[in-house]
Each structure stands twice: as structure tokens, then as C-alpha cells.
Amino acid sequence: MSNPVQEFIEERKLRVNKNGQNKELLEAAKEFNIASNKAQYSYNFSWMGRPIIQYPQDMIAMQELIWDIKPDLIIETGIAHGGSLIYYASLLELIGEGEVLGIDIDIRAHNKAEIEKHPMFKRIKMIEGSAIEQETIDKVAEYTKGKKRILVCLDSNHTHEHVLAELEMYSPFVTKDSYLVVFDTIVEDLPEGYFSQSRPWGIGNNPKTAVNEFLEKNKDFSIDESVDNKVLISVAPSGYLKRLK
């Protein structure tokens, strides 16, 4: 007897694979990524009243991962306005379990106040401090005790050195079959001179170059290309890293 649900899943896999081979679609996505990043497209959106500063396609991809994994802890470096924290917390609220831990070197007072008064704050904890200081890592380690399914998102300082340090420090927290998601790997794929000189990152010095170096030494993780092929328009190409063992 046929299984309609399984048939749909298999059909979707085929469509996703075809996306990755569709040159016209890939070129259109590339052009949109370049134009939309210049226009600060990610600033157009909010979640439950807070700016999320993410692409909708990436947030849908995150929703799929979170629903499948059902993490009891999501760790995110980089808080900004708190939209991502609230988004993840709202998904965990629907699932019925789990917490979000946000880390930022500078949690602005007005953002902190808005996050703390939000209905989803009941599932959120925050640490103020550099994501790569040992004191911060020690605090994070305390939160991970007893957690069985942990997902990590990196979205703070985007220099190669900082992201590589985050990858090395936070990857041990990620549980098998969960993900280490590195945002803003798109920087490496944007044209030369695209970023203001005030930015300390750019071509050759960004999250994707850090991911590449990390994966050369760490074989426990692999890029989930099916996510790239699915979303196409993303700030995290090659940034969805699945823990294999």
C-alpha cells in the first residue's frame, strides 16, 4: 500500500535536488542575493514585534530543522534586537519544550527591556559577554548540562578569526544529528568591494572561510547541501552544518 506522506517527502527531495542543478534558477538566486544584501533586505522583517534581521527563507529552513530535531536547547551568539531568539522560542513553545540561550558582547538596554517583557521570554536566557571568552563558554556549559538535543547558531562578529574560534568552542555542544548553523557565509560570495571599509570582514575573511578551515580539521560535521538547494536565497550558503557523529 502506498504511503502518501512518504511519497510527498520523496517528491520534495527530487525537487530540491533539481534546484541545485537548475542553472537558470541558481543564477537568478545569485543575482537576488547580491542585490538584496546591498538593499539590506533582511531588515524588512520582524517576528512577533521584534526585528529579526534574517531572510525569510533561512527562517523557514530553521523552522524545519527545529521541528525535526525538537532541541531542548538552542544556543545563539549575537542577539541584536532579539527577533531570532523570540522566533526560536516561539517554535519551542509550539513544540512544548526547550529553551533558547542568547549571547552577546553588548546587549543594549532598550533591546534587553523589550526582550524581557515579551511573552516568549519565558523560554529565553541571555548572557552578556564575548562569545569566545572562556568565562562565557563556562557559563554556556552550565546551561547545557542535562540537555539531550542541542542546536547552535553563530551570528555575531563575522571575521574569520572570531567565527573559527566560535566553531571550535561551540561545536562540542552540538548533539549528533543536530546542526551548527553559521550565518553570513554569504559574505564570501559577494562582489569585491561590496562592503564598507568600516566592516572588519570581507572576501577571504568571513564566516565561510572559517567554515572551510573548520571542516578541514573536523570530520564530525558536514555541510547539508540539501538546505542550500532548497532555500537558494540565503545569508548562510554552506553554513548549515550537520553533526554526523
C-alpha positions in Angstrom: 0.0 0.0 0.0 1.3 3.4 -0.9 2.2 6.0 1.8 1.1 9.5 0.7 3.3 11.2 3.3 6.4 9.3 2.3 5.7 9.9 -1.4 5.4 13.6 -0.8 8.8 13.6 1.1 10.5 11.7 -1.7 9.0 14.1 -4.4 10.2 17.1 -2.4 13.7 15.6 -2.2 13.7 15.2 -6.0 12.6 18.9 -6.5 15.3 20.1 -4.1 18.0 18.1 -5.9 16.8 19.6 -9.2 17.0 23.1 -7.8 20.7 22.5 -7.2 21.2 21.6 -10.9 19.0 24.4 -12.4 21.5 26.9 -13.7 18.8 29.5 -14.5 17.4 29.3 -11.0 20.8 29.4 -9.4 21.8 32.4 -11.4 18.6 34.2 -10.5 19.1 33.4 -6.8 22.7 34.7 -7.0 21.6 38.0 -8.6 18.9 38.4 -5.9 21.3 37.6 -3.1 23.7 40.3 -4.4 21.0 43.0 -4.9 19.1 42.2 -1.7 22.1 42.3 0.5 23.1 45.7 -0.8 19.5 46.9 -0.1 19.6 45.5 3.5 16.6 43.3 2.6 17.0 41.4 5.9 16.0 44.5 7.8 12.5 44.4 6.3 11.1 41.7 8.7 10.1 41.2 12.3 8.8 38.3 14.3 6.1 38.8 16.9 7.0 42.5 17.1 10.8 42.4 17.2 13.2 43.0 14.2 14.6 39.6 13.2 17.3 40.8 10.6 17.1 37.5 8.8 15.9 36.3 5.4 12.5 34.6 5.5 14.0 31.6 3.6 16.6 31.0 6.3 13.9 31.2 9.0 11.7 28.6 7.2 14.8 26.4 6.9 15.4 26.8 10.7 11.8 26.0 11.4 12.1 22.7 9.5 15.3 21.8 11.4 13.9 22.8 14.8 10.7 20.8 14.2 12.6 17.7 13.2 15.2 17.9 15.9 13.0 19.3 18.7 16.0 20.7 20.6 15.8 21.2 24.3 18.4 23.9 24.0 19.1 26.4 21.1 22.3 28.5 21.6 22.7 31.6 19.5 25.7 34.0 19.5 24.6 37.5 18.6 21.4 38.9 19.9 20.8 42.4 18.3 17.1 43.2 18.7 16.2 39.7 19.8 14.0 38.7 16.9 15.7 35.4 16.3 15.7 34.5 20.0 11.9 35.2 20.1 11.4 33.3 16.8 13.2 30.2 18.1 11.4 30.5 21.5 8.0 30.6 19.8 8.7 27.4 17.9 9.8 25.7 21.1 6.6 27.0 22.7 4.6 25.2 20.0 6.6 22.1 20.4 6.1 22.3 24.2 9.6 22.2 25.5 13.0 23.7 25.2 15.0 26.9 25.9 16.9 29.5 23.9 20.2 30.9 25.2 21.4 34.1 23.6 25.0 35.5 23.9 26.1 39.0 23.0 29.1 41.1 24.0 26.8 44.1 24.3 23.1 43.7 25.0 21.7 47.1 24.5 19.4 48.2 27.4 16.4 49.0 25.2 16.7 45.7 23.4 17.1 43.8 26.7 14.0 45.5 28.1 11.9 44.6 25.0 13.0 41.0 25.0 12.4 40.6 28.8 8.8 41.9 28.5 7.9 39.7 25.5 5.6 36.7 26.1 8.3 34.4 24.7 10.9 35.5 27.2 9.8 32.6 29.5 11.9 30.4 27.2 14.8 32.7 26.8 18.0 33.2 28.8 20.8 35.7 28.0 24.5 36.0 28.7 26.3 39.3 28.2 29.9 38.8 27.3 32.2 37.9 24.4 31.1 34.6 22.9 34.7 33.4 22.7 35.8 34.3 26.3 36.4 31.2 28.5 34.2 32.7 31.2 31.3 32.8 28.7 31.9 29.3 27.5 31.9 28.1 31.1 28.5 29.7 31.6 27.2 28.1 28.4 28.5 24.7 29.5 26.4 25.0 32.7 23.2 25.6 30.6 24.0 22.5 28.5 24.1 20.1 31.4 21.3 17.5 31.2 20.3 18.7 27.7 19.9 15.9 25.1 19.3 17.8 21.9 21.3 21.0 21.3 21.3 23.2 18.2 23.8 26.1 17.8 23.6 29.2 15.7 26.5 31.6 15.2 25.7 35.2 14.2 27.9 37.6 16.0 31.3 39.0 14.8 31.7 37.9 11.2 35.6 37.9 10.9 37.3 34.6 10.1 39.3 34.6 13.3 36.2 35.1 15.5 33.9 32.7 13.7 36.6 30.0 13.7 37.0 30.4 17.4 33.3 30.1 17.8 33.2 27.0 15.7 35.9 25.3 17.8 34.3 26.4 21.1 30.6 25.7 20.4 30.8 22.7 18.1 31.3 20.3 21.1 27.9 21.4 22.4 26.0 20.3 19.3 24.5 16.9 19.6 24.5 14.1 17.0 22.1 14.7 14.1 21.6 18.3 15.1 23.1 21.4 13.5 25.7 24.1 13.8 24.3 26.9 11.7 26.7 29.7 10.6 25.1 32.8 9.4 26.5 35.4 6.9 28.7 33.0 5.0 27.2 34.9 2.0 30.0 37.5 2.6 32.5 35.3 0.6 30.1 35.1 -2.4 29.5 38.8 -2.8 31.5 41.0 -5.2 34.9 42.5 -4.3 34.5 46.0 -2.7 30.9 45.2 -1.8 31.3 46.1 1.9 32.1 49.4 3.6 35.7 49.7 4.7 34.3 50.2 8.2 33.5 46.4 8.2 36.3 44.3 9.5 35.2 41.3 7.3 35.1 40.8 3.5 36.3 38.5 0.8 38.8 36.0 2.3 37.9 37.0 5.9 34.4 35.9 6.8 32.2 33.1 8.2 32.5 30.9 5.1 36.3 30.9 5.1 36.1 30.0 8.8 33.7 27.1 8.0 36.1 25.8 5.3 39.0 25.8 7.7 36.9 24.2 10.5 35.7 21.4 8.2 39.2 20.6 7.0 40.1 19.6 10.6 36.7 18.4 11.9 35.1 15.5 10.2 32.2 15.2 12.7 30.4 17.8 10.7 29.3 18.1 7.1 27.6 20.8 5.0 23.9 19.9 4.4 23.7 20.8 0.8 20.0 19.9 0.7 19.3 23.1 2.7 21.3 25.2 0.2 19.4 23.7 -2.7 16.1 24.2 -1.0 16.3 27.8 0.1 18.7 29.3 -2.7 18.2 32.8 -1.3 20.1 32.8 1.9 22.7 34.6 4.0 24.1 31.2 5.1 25.1 29.2 2.0 27.3 26.3 3.0 26.5 27.3 6.6 24.1 24.6 7.7 26.5 22.1 9.2 25.0 18.8 10.4 26.7 16.8 13.1 27.3 13.3 11.8 28.8 11.6 14.9 
